[in-house]
């Protein structure tokens, strides 16, 4: 047997031992060591990346899920920190529908992956020009690049072994995930005003906080825009205190 053929059969069996035979001339006792070592490493890594999902599934269901990923997905990277992204891609694009799958499986996995993705993001906010003492209402707010506004059908931030909704509620769940200057990843739930404010901020990077809040008032058809602006001023300062806003644009940068 050529080395290339042996390597192909060896790895095929490790990935999918139920359908790929042990290569000729190799004891199953020896192959078992590799089968268990490789699979257990992947299973353990995914369990640490997706702890809530892991707790929701019993051992048999978790092993079946990981085994299907392990056997059928072809990862594009050799880097262990990227395996979680590969698993998410598998759930989104490749996994066939299983009647036993949790209805919120993909959304929960995405929510858990975001924390890892933000923690590994190499962008440094200290290099961005922003006046930390600037007034975010009158000035132009500088939104941190380490901020993700997310919308889910399910309330993924509440899902636990004690709370597993069988169907999506009528109202979507809007969340903000961000990394602060201490490199801590934080989550907060958004209401309509805060969600729209952040969306307008990303779409209108030259607008002042007051201009953004006027757009929010218009979008929600508020009869008294000034009340939205007054309440929104406190929201802007709160976002700055959380490092969601890095400050305001300096005059020379406006």
Backbone bond lengths (Angstrom), bond angles and torsions (degrees), N, CA, C in turn:
res aa  C-N    CA-C-N  psi(-1)  N-CA   C-N-CA  omega(-1)  CA-C   N-CA-C  phi
1 X - - - 1.466 - - 1.532 109.23 -
2 X 1.354 117.10 133.08 1.456 120.74 178.84 1.519 109.43 -69.61
3 X 1.330 115.51 156.69 1.461 120.05 179.87 1.528 111.16 -61.69
4 X 1.332 116.88 -41.80 1.460 120.70 -178.83 1.521 110.77 -62.26
5 X 1.334 116.52 -42.06 1.463 119.50 179.74 1.521 110.60 -66.81
6 X 1.331 117.03 -40.86 1.452 121.17 179.02 1.527 110.85 -61.74
7 X 1.333 115.98 -43.76 1.459 119.91 179.52 1.524 111.17 -63.27
8 X 1.331 116.73 -40.18 1.464 120.91 -179.69 1.523 110.81 -64.40
9 X 1.329 116.56 -45.96 1.459 120.10 -178.98 1.533 111.12 -69.42
10 X 1.325 115.26 -35.61 1.465 121.01 -179.75 1.534 110.05 -62.56
11 X 1.337 115.86 -51.19 1.469 119.74 -177.60 1.529 111.37 -70.32
12 X 1.343 116.99 -34.48 1.468 119.77 178.90 1.521 110.35 -62.77
13 X 1.314 116.75 -40.16 1.467 120.11 179.38 1.523 111.19 -68.55
14 X 1.317 117.45 -40.11 1.465 120.35 179.75 1.523 110.46 -63.18
15 X 1.337 117.09 -39.71 1.463 121.03 -178.72 1.526 111.86 -71.49
16 X 1.326 116.48 -38.71 1.464 119.79 -172.66 1.534 110.20 -142.73
17 X 1.330 117.42 70.94 1.474 120.79 -174.14 1.526 113.68 -64.91
18 X 1.320 118.57 -20.95 1.468 120.08 -180.00 1.522 112.08 -73.84
19 X 1.308 117.48 -24.79 1.466 120.31 -177.16 1.523 114.24 -117.62
20 X 1.331 116.85 -12.97 1.468 120.34 -178.96 1.532 109.11 -116.70
21 X 1.307 115.71 123.34 1.471 121.13 -175.09 1.527 111.82 -70.81
22 X 1.343 114.46 157.96 1.460 120.68 173.59 1.529 108.39 -64.43
23 X 1.334 119.71 135.26 1.460 121.09 178.66 1.523 111.43 -57.43
24 X 1.310 116.11 146.01 1.465 121.36 179.44 1.521 110.48 -58.14
25 X 1.318 115.07 137.71 1.460 120.44 173.88 1.511 114.72 86.71
26 X 1.349 118.15 2.07 1.466 120.10 179.72 1.527 108.55 -116.64
27 X 1.306 116.17 129.22 1.460 120.44 -179.19 1.526 110.98 -65.38
28 X 1.318 116.07 138.50 1.466 119.71 177.41 1.521 110.49 -62.69
29 X 1.321 116.85 -31.48 1.468 120.69 178.89 1.531 110.23 -59.33
30 X 1.327 116.66 -38.96 1.464 120.24 179.19 1.535 110.92 -74.28
31 X 1.331 116.08 -39.48 1.461 119.57 -179.67 1.527 111.14 -64.66
32 X 1.328 115.74 -31.92 1.461 119.34 -179.16 1.515 111.50 -59.64
33 X 1.321 117.37 -35.40 1.458 121.44 179.19 1.526 109.86 -60.58
34 X 1.336 116.21 -46.31 1.470 120.65 -179.68 1.530 111.33 -69.61
35 X 1.344 116.70 -41.27 1.467 119.83 179.62 1.520 110.98 -55.99
36 X 1.316 115.52 -49.34 1.457 120.07 -175.50 1.529 111.42 -72.84
37 X 1.320 117.54 -39.06 1.456 121.18 -178.38 1.530 111.10 -62.43
38 X 1.318 116.54 -50.97 1.465 120.36 -177.06 1.528 111.11 -66.50
39 X 1.327 117.22 -48.21 1.460 119.92 -177.13 1.524 111.29 -64.54
40 X 1.315 116.37 -43.70 1.470 119.42 -178.41 1.530 111.67 -64.52
41 X 1.318 116.81 -33.66 1.464 119.57 177.21 1.527 111.03 -63.96
42 X 1.336 116.04 -45.56 1.462 120.07 179.39 1.527 110.58 -66.16
43 X 1.312 116.73 -44.15 1.463 121.19 -179.71 1.520 111.07 -60.79
44 X 1.323 117.15 -43.49 1.456 121.55 179.84 1.522 111.33 -66.11
45 X 1.324 116.40 -40.48 1.458 120.41 179.50 1.523 110.90 -63.69
46 X 1.322 117.08 -45.89 1.461 120.73 -179.88 1.533 111.26 -66.76
47 X 1.310 117.23 -35.68 1.465 120.32 178.23 1.520 111.01 -63.23
48 X 1.328 117.12 -35.53 1.466 120.18 178.60 1.522 111.19 -76.22
49 X 1.329 117.93 -29.81 1.469 122.02 178.46 1.520 112.41 -78.92
50 X 1.333 116.81 -30.16 1.465 121.80 -177.55 1.535 109.62 -127.28
51 X 1.319 117.41 64.92 1.471 120.59 -172.31 1.522 114.36 -63.91
52 X 1.332 118.32 -37.96 1.461 119.73 -179.54 1.524 110.11 -68.13
53 X 1.324 116.54 -47.40 1.459 120.12 178.29 1.528 110.80 -58.08
54 X 1.310 116.29 -40.69 1.465 120.36 179.21 1.526 111.49 -62.19
55 X 1.344 116.68 -40.77 1.462 119.98 -179.49 1.530 112.21 -69.93
56 X 1.321 117.25 -27.19 1.460 120.23 -177.62 1.529 112.97 -74.85
57 X 1.323 116.63 -24.30 1.463 120.98 -176.05 1.522 110.62 -101.49
58 X 1.322 115.63 141.74 1.463 117.82 173.73 1.526 108.87 -74.08
59 X 1.329 116.92 172.11 1.470 121.00 -173.65 1.522 111.79 -58.33
60 X 1.321 116.51 -41.09 1.470 120.18 -177.88 1.526 111.33 -65.98
61 X 1.337 116.58 -45.22 1.463 120.47 -178.77 1.527 110.84 -66.98
62 X 1.330 117.30 -40.28 1.465 120.38 178.73 1.521 111.08 -64.13
63 X 1.320 116.44 -45.20 1.457 119.63 179.96 1.526 111.11 -62.45
64 X 1.338 117.26 -40.15 1.469 120.57 179.53 1.524 111.10 -64.08
65 X 1.336 116.63 -39.87 1.463 120.97 179.62 1.526 110.38 -65.60
66 X 1.311 116.93 -48.88 1.459 120.68 -179.19 1.522 110.52 -66.02
67 X 1.323 116.76 -38.13 1.462 120.31 -179.97 1.525 111.08 -63.36
68 X 1.326 117.01 -40.18 1.465 120.27 179.38 1.529 110.74 -65.33
69 X 1.322 116.07 -42.63 1.470 120.86 175.79 1.524 110.16 -61.81
70 X 1.303 116.30 -47.10 1.465 122.56 -175.54 1.528 111.40 -63.67
71 X 1.311 116.39 -37.70 1.462 120.50 -176.62 1.521 112.96 -80.92
72 X 1.328 117.90 -32.93 1.465 119.71 -167.61 1.525 115.60 -110.97
73 X 1.328 117.95 -22.44 1.463 118.97 -178.37 1.527 110.41 -87.15
74 X 1.327 116.17 141.08 1.462 121.77 176.09 1.522 108.28 -110.21
75 X 1.307 115.67 103.58 1.459 120.50 -176.63 1.527 110.90 -69.07
76 X 1.340 114.15 146.64 1.466 120.40 -179.13 1.526 111.77 -98.45
77 X 1.312 117.80 1.66 1.460 120.69 -177.03 1.530 109.84 -140.09
78 X 1.328 117.13 146.24 1.468 120.51 174.79 1.529 112.45 -91.41
79 X 1.334 117.88 0.50 1.460 121.37 -173.74 1.525 111.14 -83.25
80 X 1.312 116.81 127.20 1.464 120.74 -178.80 1.526 112.99 -60.69
81 X 1.356 119.54 -39.41 1.466 117.83 179.31 1.529 113.94 -62.75
82 X 1.337 117.26 -16.57 1.463 120.62 -179.08 1.531 112.72 -93.63
83 X 1.331 117.47 -3.67 1.464 119.70 -178.56 1.527 110.88 -62.65
84 X 1.328 117.13 -35.53 1.466 120.04 179.04 1.520 110.70 -62.01
85 X 1.346 117.33 -39.97 1.461 120.92 177.55 1.537 110.34 -64.65
86 X 1.321 116.14 -39.10 1.462 120.40 178.16 1.529 110.70 -64.23
87 X 1.322 116.47 -39.59 1.463 120.81 178.63 1.526 110.53 -64.54
88 X 1.315 115.78 -40.89 1.459 119.96 177.98 1.525 110.72 -63.63
89 X 1.318 116.95 -41.43 1.464 120.71 177.79 1.526 110.63 -62.00
90 X 1.318 115.97 -41.37 1.468 120.53 177.53 1.529 110.89 -59.76
91 X 1.334 117.07 -45.66 1.464 120.28 -179.95 1.529 111.06 -63.66
92 X 1.307 116.28 -38.09 1.461 120.80 -174.30 1.525 112.92 -77.96
93 X 1.330 116.66 -40.86 1.463 119.93 -168.73 1.526 115.31 -113.54
94 X 1.334 117.60 -18.19 1.453 118.20 -168.37 1.526 115.22 -123.67
95 X 1.297 117.23 -28.83 1.459 118.60 -174.65 1.523 110.92 -68.54
96 X 1.311 115.92 127.34 1.457 120.45 176.14 1.528 109.57 -72.68
97 X 1.308 115.82 153.20 1.458 120.12 -177.19 1.527 110.75 -65.89
98 X 1.321 114.73 129.82 1.461 121.58 176.76 1.529 107.97 -119.47
99 X 1.304 116.79 130.46 1.459 120.07 -178.01 1.524 112.11 -62.80
100 X 1.310 116.47 -23.81 1.468 120.03 -178.16 1.534 113.00 -87.08
101 X 1.328 117.49 -5.97 1.461 120.12 -178.67 1.529 111.15 -65.87
102 X 1.305 115.27 142.48 1.457 120.37 174.72 1.527 109.27 -63.41
103 X 1.321 119.20 138.72 1.463 120.31 -176.99 1.522 113.76 -64.07
104 X 1.320 116.24 -21.85 1.465 121.27 -178.77 1.528 111.61 -106.29
105 X 1.326 117.06 16.93 1.464 121.93 -174.01 1.526 112.20 -52.52
106 X 1.317 117.59 -53.44 1.464 120.95 -175.85 1.522 111.56 -66.60
107 X 1.323 117.17 -44.12 1.458 119.43 -177.88 1.525 111.74 -66.06
108 X 1.308 117.08 -40.34 1.465 119.73 178.20 1.527 110.28 -64.50
109 X 1.321 116.89 -42.90 1.460 120.40 179.38 1.530 110.68 -62.22
110 X 1.325 116.64 -41.42 1.465 119.50 178.67 1.529 110.60 -63.43
111 X 1.310 116.60 -44.18 1.465 121.32 179.57 1.529 110.78 -59.45
112 X 1.323 117.31 -42.23 1.463 120.28 -179.95 1.528 111.18 -71.47
113 X 1.335 116.72 -34.07 1.465 119.94 179.55 1.520 111.97 -67.55
114 X 1.333 117.24 -34.98 1.458 121.45 -177.56 1.525 111.10 -56.26
115 X 1.315 117.33 -41.12 1.463 120.24 179.78 1.525 110.72 -59.71
116 X 1.322 116.95 -43.90 1.465 120.81 178.48 1.525 110.43 -65.77
117 X 1.334 116.69 -44.71 1.459 120.82 -177.89 1.528 111.18 -60.08
118 X 1.325 116.90 -43.47 1.462 119.82 179.72 1.529 111.83 -69.01
119 X 1.315 116.67 -36.25 1.466 119.27 -179.50 1.526 111.38 -66.98
120 X 1.338 117.12 -26.04 1.466 121.47 -178.68 1.525 112.68 -96.41
121 X 1.323 117.67 -6.60 1.464 121.23 -179.01 1.527 109.16 -61.38
122 X 1.330 116.77 126.75 1.460 121.05 -172.85 1.523 113.53 -89.84
123 X 1.320 118.84 -0.07 1.458 120.07 179.85 1.527 110.93 -67.61
124 X 1.320 114.85 140.77 1.466 121.60 -177.43 1.525 108.81 -111.51
125 X 1.326 117.09 115.54 1.462 120.60 -177.29 1.521 112.91 -76.45
126 X 1.324 117.69 -12.87 1.468 119.30 -178.43 1.524 111.93 -68.61
127 X 1.334 117.10 -19.94 1.462 120.52 -178.84 1.532 112.31 -84.53
128 X 1.332 118.38 -8.55 1.459 120.84 -177.24 1.519 110.59 -83.08
129 X 1.327 115.00 133.71 1.460 120.44 -179.09 1.521 109.94 -73.70
130 X 1.318 116.55 115.67 1.464 121.08 179.13 1.520 109.18 -157.15
131 X 1.308 115.52 140.37 1.451 121.96 177.48 1.528 108.18 -91.49
132 X 1.316 117.01 106.98 1.466 121.06 -175.76 1.521 112.04 -67.57
133 X 1.326 116.89 -19.47 1.465 120.56 -179.52 1.527 112.02 -98.51
134 X 1.323 117.96 3.92 1.452 120.89 -178.16 1.522 112.45 -71.32
135 X 1.330 115.88 156.43 1.463 122.00 178.71 1.526 108.63 -84.37
136 X 1.353 118.67 112.29 1.465 120.12 -176.52 1.519 113.91 -70.05
137 X 1.336 117.26 -11.59 1.462 119.40 177.54 1.524 110.17 -82.17
138 X 1.341 116.67 -48.13 1.457 120.26 -178.78 1.527 112.56 -85.68
139 X 1.320 116.49 -28.60 1.457 119.87 179.81 1.520 111.88 -90.43
140 X 1.334 114.35 -176.71 1.466 121.38 178.67 1.523 108.30 -95.53
141 X 1.316 119.22 110.43 1.472 120.84 -178.18 1.520 111.86 -63.66
142 X 1.318 115.54 140.59 1.468 121.76 176.09 1.524 107.60 -104.24
143 X 1.306 115.57 109.99 1.465 121.42 -178.86 1.524 109.75 -80.90
144 X 1.310 117.06 131.45 1.462 120.59 177.34 1.521 110.29 -62.33
145 X 1.338 117.21 140.01 1.466 119.16 175.49 1.525 112.59 -71.23
146 X 1.336 116.27 -11.85 1.464 120.74 -179.07 1.523 110.20 -95.76
147 X 1.319 115.07 47.11 1.463 122.68 -178.27 1.517 108.51 -132.77
148 X 1.310 116.91 129.34 1.464 122.36 176.89 1.523 108.75 -123.88
149 X 1.321 115.56 127.34 1.470 121.23 172.78 1.527 107.05 -99.45
150 X 1.323 116.41 122.13 1.467 121.37 -172.05 1.525 110.51 -125.68
151 X 1.318 115.48 145.75 1.464 121.70 176.33 1.518 109.18 -127.17
152 X 1.327 116.24 133.28 1.464 122.07 -179.38 1.523 109.94 -130.69
153 X 1.313 116.20 152.28 1.471 120.61 174.36 1.523 110.29 -72.25
154 X 1.320 116.17 -34.30 1.467 121.74 -178.43 1.537 110.35 -103.49
155 X 1.328 117.49 152.29 1.474 120.89 175.29 1.531 109.95 -77.74
156 X 1.304 116.40 73.90 1.466 121.71 -170.32 1.525 112.60 -62.23
157 X 1.328 117.65 -27.33 1.462 120.57 -178.21 1.527 112.18 -71.69
158 X 1.320 117.13 -13.36 1.467 121.26 -179.58 1.526 112.72 -104.32
159 X 1.308 117.94 -10.22 1.462 120.60 -174.28 1.538 110.38 -67.57
160 X 1.319 114.39 135.32 1.463 122.18 -178.81 1.520 107.42 -158.09
161 X 1.334 118.04 175.48 1.470 118.59 175.47 1.526 113.13 -56.66
162 X 1.331 117.16 -24.58 1.469 120.74 -179.25 1.525 113.03 -94.24
163 X 1.304 117.87 -8.17 1.462 121.18 179.98 1.521 109.74 -139.66
164 X 1.348 115.34 102.60 1.453 121.57 -178.45 1.532 108.83 -133.74
165 X 1.331 117.84 88.15 1.468 120.12 -177.65 1.521 111.86 -63.54
166 X 1.318 115.37 137.99 1.462 120.25 -179.22 1.507 113.69 -83.30
167 X 1.338 117.05 -18.80 1.462 121.46 178.43 1.518 108.78 -146.92
168 X 1.323 115.50 158.83 1.454 120.58 -177.55 1.526 110.22 -74.60
169 X 1.316 117.61 137.12 1.471 119.92 176.75 1.526 110.64 -69.91
170 X 1.322 116.18 169.07 1.461 120.36 -179.53 1.527 111.93 -64.78
171 X 1.319 116.47 -37.48 1.457 120.60 -178.41 1.527 110.68 -91.79
172 X 1.323 115.59 130.96 1.459 120.37 175.88 1.530 110.02 -70.87
173 X 1.311 116.29 160.43 1.465 122.28 177.66 1.522 108.62 -105.72
174 X 1.329 116.62 126.88 1.462 122.11 -179.70 1.525 108.59 -113.64
175 X 1.313 116.09 125.69 1.456 121.45 -175.72 1.519 111.03 -128.29
176 X 1.308 114.72 151.14 1.455 121.84 173.01 1.527 107.31 -114.77
177 X 1.315 116.24 126.83 1.458 121.61 176.16 1.527 106.74 -118.34
178 X 1.324 116.98 130.56 1.461 119.31 -175.72 1.519 110.70 -148.20
179 X 1.327 115.39 160.55 1.463 121.31 174.37 1.520 108.44 -116.37
180 X 1.314 116.43 125.04 1.456 119.70 -176.59 1.529 111.57 -86.98
181 X 1.330 115.69 -175.57 1.466 119.92 -176.48 1.518 112.76 -68.14
182 X 1.321 117.11 -19.21 1.471 120.84 176.32 1.524 111.28 -86.98
183 X 1.356 115.89 5.20 1.473 122.93 -179.66 1.517 113.16 66.66
184 X 1.320 116.59 24.56 1.459 121.36 173.11 1.527 108.83 -91.67
185 X 1.329 116.79 133.38 1.461 121.03 176.47 1.521 108.49 -88.31
186 X 1.332 116.19 126.73 1.453 122.59 -176.52 1.526 110.45 -124.33
187 X 1.327 115.04 158.43 1.456 122.05 179.20 1.522 109.16 -128.49
188 X 1.325 116.93 145.43 1.454 120.22 171.07 1.523 108.98 -148.63
189 X 1.332 115.72 145.94 1.458 120.34 178.69 1.520 108.93 -84.94
190 X 1.324 115.83 141.52 1.457 121.49 -177.28 1.517 110.85 -106.33
191 X 1.329 115.53 142.10 1.455 119.52 167.97 1.531 107.94 -94.14
192 X 1.313 117.48 -177.46 1.464 120.10 -175.49 1.528 111.82 -62.49
193 X 1.339 116.79 -39.76 1.465 119.67 -177.82 1.521 111.49 -66.65
194 X 1.324 117.30 -49.54 1.465 120.14 -178.46 1.523 111.62 -65.79
195 X 1.334 116.53 -37.15 1.473 119.31 178.41 1.530 110.62 -64.62
196 X 1.321 116.93 -47.46 1.464 120.25 -179.97 1.524 111.47 -64.25
197 X 1.327 116.26 -39.38 1.459 119.66 178.89 1.524 110.88 -58.52
198 X 1.318 117.07 -46.12 1.466 120.71 -179.18 1.527 111.51 -68.55
199 X 1.331 116.62 -37.80 1.459 119.34 177.95 1.523 111.18 -65.65
200 X 1.327 117.56 -42.48 1.467 120.48 177.67 1.525 110.47 -66.79
201 X 1.319 116.53 -35.49 1.457 120.58 179.80 1.529 111.20 -61.78
202 X 1.332 115.56 -41.48 1.454 119.59 178.69 1.527 111.57 -70.84
203 X 1.338 116.58 -34.25 1.468 120.87 -177.64 1.522 112.49 -82.65
204 X 1.353 117.78 -23.19 1.465 121.97 -175.67 1.537 109.25 -127.44
205 X 1.325 117.74 69.97 1.472 120.50 -173.24 1.528 114.30 -67.29
206 X 1.329 118.80 -10.67 1.459 121.16 179.81 1.525 112.36 -96.60
207 X 1.335 118.58 -6.57 1.464 122.11 -173.85 1.522 111.86 -82.79
208 X 1.319 115.82 146.35 1.469 120.81 174.75 1.523 109.11 -75.55
209 X 1.323 115.28 166.97 1.459 119.09 177.91 1.512 112.08 -59.94
210 X 1.338 116.53 -39.60 1.460 120.21 -179.78 1.525 110.85 -65.01
211 X 1.320 116.71 -41.21 1.469 120.19 178.74 1.524 110.97 -64.55
212 X 1.311 116.15 -37.87 1.463 120.07 178.83 1.520 111.08 -65.59
213 X 1.311 116.58 -41.63 1.463 120.42 -179.87 1.524 111.65 -68.21
214 X 1.310 116.87 -31.62 1.462 119.26 174.38 1.530 110.43 -63.54
215 X 1.344 115.90 -38.24 1.461 119.93 177.39 1.531 110.70 -66.66
216 X 1.321 116.05 -37.10 1.465 120.38 177.49 1.526 109.82 -63.41
217 X 1.320 116.52 -47.06 1.470 120.53 179.77 1.521 110.95 -58.91
218 X 1.329 115.58 -39.65 1.465 119.81 178.80 1.533 110.47 -66.88
219 X 1.322 116.82 -40.50 1.468 120.36 -177.22 1.520 112.51 -66.79
220 X 1.340 116.94 -34.09 1.468 119.56 -179.16 1.529 111.75 -95.46
221 X 1.333 116.15 4.73 1.471 122.33 177.77 1.534 111.68 57.10
222 X 1.326 115.77 43.46 1.463 119.55 -179.71 1.523 109.30 -75.20
223 X 1.329 117.58 131.97 1.465 119.88 -176.70 1.531 114.02 -70.84
224 X 1.356 116.78 -18.75 1.460 120.84 -179.21 1.538 109.26 -129.43
225 X 1.319 117.12 84.48 1.475 120.62 -176.90 1.520 114.03 -55.00
226 X 1.343 117.22 -31.97 1.459 119.22 -177.82 1.525 111.84 -63.47
227 X 1.321 117.23 -31.13 1.462 120.01 176.82 1.528 111.03 -67.12
228 X 1.314 115.97 -37.25 1.471 119.89 176.75 1.521 109.78 -65.17
229 X 1.335 116.57 -40.54 1.464 120.53 -179.86 1.527 110.63 -66.27
230 X 1.318 116.74 -43.03 1.473 120.34 -179.76 1.525 111.13 -63.16
231 X 1.332 116.67 -46.24 1.472 120.21 178.78 1.522 110.62 -68.77
232 X 1.328 116.07 -35.42 1.455 120.63 -178.28 1.510 113.47 -68.46
233 X 1.324 117.21 -25.54 1.465 119.87 177.71 1.525 110.37 -61.17
234 X 1.323 115.69 -43.23 1.467 119.28 176.71 1.519 111.88 -63.86
235 X 1.321 116.25 -37.72 1.457 120.37 178.42 1.520 110.95 -63.74
236 X 1.326 117.15 -42.48 1.465 120.83 179.03 1.529 111.24 -60.90
237 X 1.310 116.45 -42.72 1.472 119.66 179.42 1.531 110.75 -67.06
238 X 1.312 117.15 -35.91 1.468 120.54 177.18 1.522 110.70 -65.33
239 X 1.326 117.10 -41.32 1.467 120.73 178.19 1.527 110.69 -63.62
240 X 1.324 116.49 -36.95 1.462 120.11 177.75 1.526 111.11 -67.56
241 X 1.333 116.55 -39.64 1.465 120.42 179.63 1.524 111.72 -64.37
242 X 1.314 116.22 -27.84 1.470 120.91 -179.75 1.531 113.04 -88.45
243 X 1.338 118.16 -1.05 1.468 124.22 -176.32 1.519 112.57 71.43
244 X 1.312 116.93 15.86 1.465 120.35 172.28 1.525 108.15 -73.66
245 X 1.319 115.58 -38.40 1.460 122.34 167.21 1.517 107.74 -101.81
246 X 1.316 116.85 134.64 1.465 120.68 -179.58 1.509 111.79 -87.36
247 X 1.332 116.78 -8.72 1.457 122.28 -177.42 1.517 108.73 140.46
248 X 1.325 116.32 -147.87 1.459 120.84 177.61 1.528 109.63 -124.23
249 X 1.326 115.09 159.12 1.447 119.58 177.46 1.519 109.39 -63.71
250 X 1.332 116.54 135.55 1.447 120.34 174.98 1.514 109.35 -71.67
251 X 1.332 116.08 150.78 1.461 119.96 -174.07 1.525 111.86 -56.04
252 X 1.313 118.42 -39.47 1.466 120.53 -178.04 1.531 111.80 -68.34
253 X 1.383 116.73 -16.99 1.464 119.93 -179.86 1.505 111.79 -96.78
254 X 1.333 118.07 -9.17 1.461 120.77 -177.01 1.517 110.07 -81.19
